[in-house]
């Protein structure tokens, strides 16, 4: 009974979760790509930003990198 209710709730929330997950993955991949292809950063170094981005994979890590670590072009 409980599992069925949970599955129904998950099915109801799925249309909202899919775009959020896609945005999270895109941010993560873009941040990793930029970190691995550039040598200069506003603050810190490549190792620090890789750790921050991977550990805080949900929005926080990639957003921190783009706001605080990405060198302006």
C-alpha positions in Angstrom: 0.0 0.0 0.0 2.7 2.5 1.0 4.9 1.6 -2.0 2.0 2.1 -4.4 1.3 5.6 -2.9 5.0 6.5 -3.3 5.1 5.4 -6.9 1.9 7.4 -7.7 3.5 10.5 -6.1 6.7 10.0 -8.0 4.8 9.7 -11.3 2.9 12.9 -10.5 6.2 14.8 -9.8 8.1 13.3 -12.8 7.3 16.1 -15.3 8.8 18.6 -12.8 11.8 16.5 -11.9 13.0 15.7 -15.5 13.8 19.4 -16.5 15.6 19.9 -13.1 17.7 16.8 -13.6 18.6 17.8 -17.1 19.6 21.3 -16.1 21.8 19.9 -13.3 23.5 17.5 -15.6 24.1 20.2 -18.2 25.6 22.6 -15.6 27.8 19.8 -14.3 29.1 18.8 -17.7 29.7 22.4 -18.8 31.6 23.2 -15.6 33.8 20.1 -15.9 34.5 20.8 -19.6 35.5 24.4 -18.8 37.7 23.4 -15.8 39.5 20.7 -17.8 40.1 22.9 -20.8 41.3 26.1 -19.1 44.4 26.9 -17.1 43.6 30.1 -15.4 40.9 30.7 -12.7 39.9 33.8 -10.7 40.4 31.9 -7.4 41.9 28.6 -6.7 43.3 26.0 -9.1 42.0 23.2 -11.2 42.2 20.6 -8.4 40.1 22.7 -6.0 37.4 23.4 -8.6 37.2 19.8 -9.7 36.7 18.7 -6.1 34.1 21.4 -5.4 32.2 20.7 -8.7 32.2 16.9 -8.1 31.4 17.0 -4.4 28.7 19.6 -4.7 27.4 18.1 -8.0 23.9 19.4 -7.4 23.6 23.0 -8.6 25.9 24.4 -6.0 29.3 23.2 -7.3 28.9 24.2 -11.0 27.3 27.5 -10.0 30.1 28.3 -7.6 32.6 27.6 -10.3 30.9 29.9 -12.9 30.5 32.7 -10.4 33.7 32.5 -8.4 36.2 30.5 -10.4 35.8 31.0 -14.1 38.3 33.5 -15.5 36.7 36.3 -17.5 37.5 36.0 -21.2 
